[in-house]
Amino acid sequence: MSEQPDPANHARQQLEPAAADAVRAYAARTRESADRLAAVLEDIAANGLPPAEDCTPWEELREAHLSRLAAQRPAVA
């Protein structure tokens, strides 16, 4: 049996106000993304899949995402 610390015996460490704000902002962004995904899935459930001609190929989506990531990363000499 593993030795798990008893949560009742440990006080929670409070975050600095800036860190707490950052966590709340991350939670809000995550919630928005989940809501968008849920809306898309509900639309698919109600109306079926869209025609392939109206969809963006995954390769294009991947390349666009990789380009965004590369733009965020500083260049290495």
C-alpha positions in Angstrom: 0.0 0.0 0.0 1.4 3.4 -0.9 2.0 6.1 1.6 -0.1 9.0 0.5 0.0 12.2 2.5 -3.2 13.1 4.3 -4.6 16.2 2.6 -6.3 17.3 5.8 -2.9 17.6 7.5 -1.5 20.0 4.9 -2.4 23.6 4.3 -2.6 24.7 0.7 0.0 27.1 -0.5 -1.6 30.3 -1.8 -0.5 31.6 -5.2 0.8 35.1 -5.8 -1.9 37.3 -7.3 -0.2 37.4 -10.7 0.1 33.6 -10.8 -3.5 33.2 -9.7 -4.6 35.5 -12.6 -2.5 33.5 -15.0 -4.2 30.3 -13.9 -7.6 31.8 -14.2 -6.8 33.1 -17.7 -5.6 29.6 -18.7 -8.7 28.1 -17.3 -10.9 30.5 -19.3 -9.0 29.8 -22.6 -9.3 26.1 -22.0 -13.0 26.4 -21.3 -13.5 28.4 -24.5 -11.6 25.7 -26.5 -13.7 23.0 -24.9 -16.9 24.9 -25.7 -15.9 25.3 -29.4 -15.1 21.6 -29.7 -18.4 20.7 -28.0 -20.3 22.9 -30.5 -18.6 21.3 -33.5 -19.3 17.8 -32.2 -22.9 18.7 -31.5 -23.2 20.0 -35.0 -21.7 16.8 -36.4 -24.1 14.8 -34.3 -27.1 16.8 -35.5 -26.2 17.3 -39.1 -23.6 14.7 -40.0 -20.1 15.2 -41.4 -19.6 18.1 -43.8 -18.7 17.3 -47.4 -14.9 16.6 -47.9 -14.7 19.4 -50.4 -15.6 21.9 -47.6 -12.9 20.6 -45.3 -9.3 21.7 -44.9 -6.8 18.8 -45.4 -5.0 17.9 -42.2 -1.7 18.4 -43.8 -2.5 22.1 -44.4 -3.7 22.4 -40.8 -0.5 20.8 -39.6 1.8 23.1 -41.6 -0.1 26.2 -40.5 0.2 25.1 -36.9 4.0 24.3 -37.3 4.4 27.8 -38.9 2.7 29.4 -35.9 4.9 27.5 -33.5 8.1 28.4 -35.4 7.1 32.1 -35.4 6.7 32.0 -31.6 10.1 30.4 -31.0 13.1 32.7 -31.1 15.6 31.9 -33.8 18.7 29.9 -32.8 22.0 30.9 -34.4 
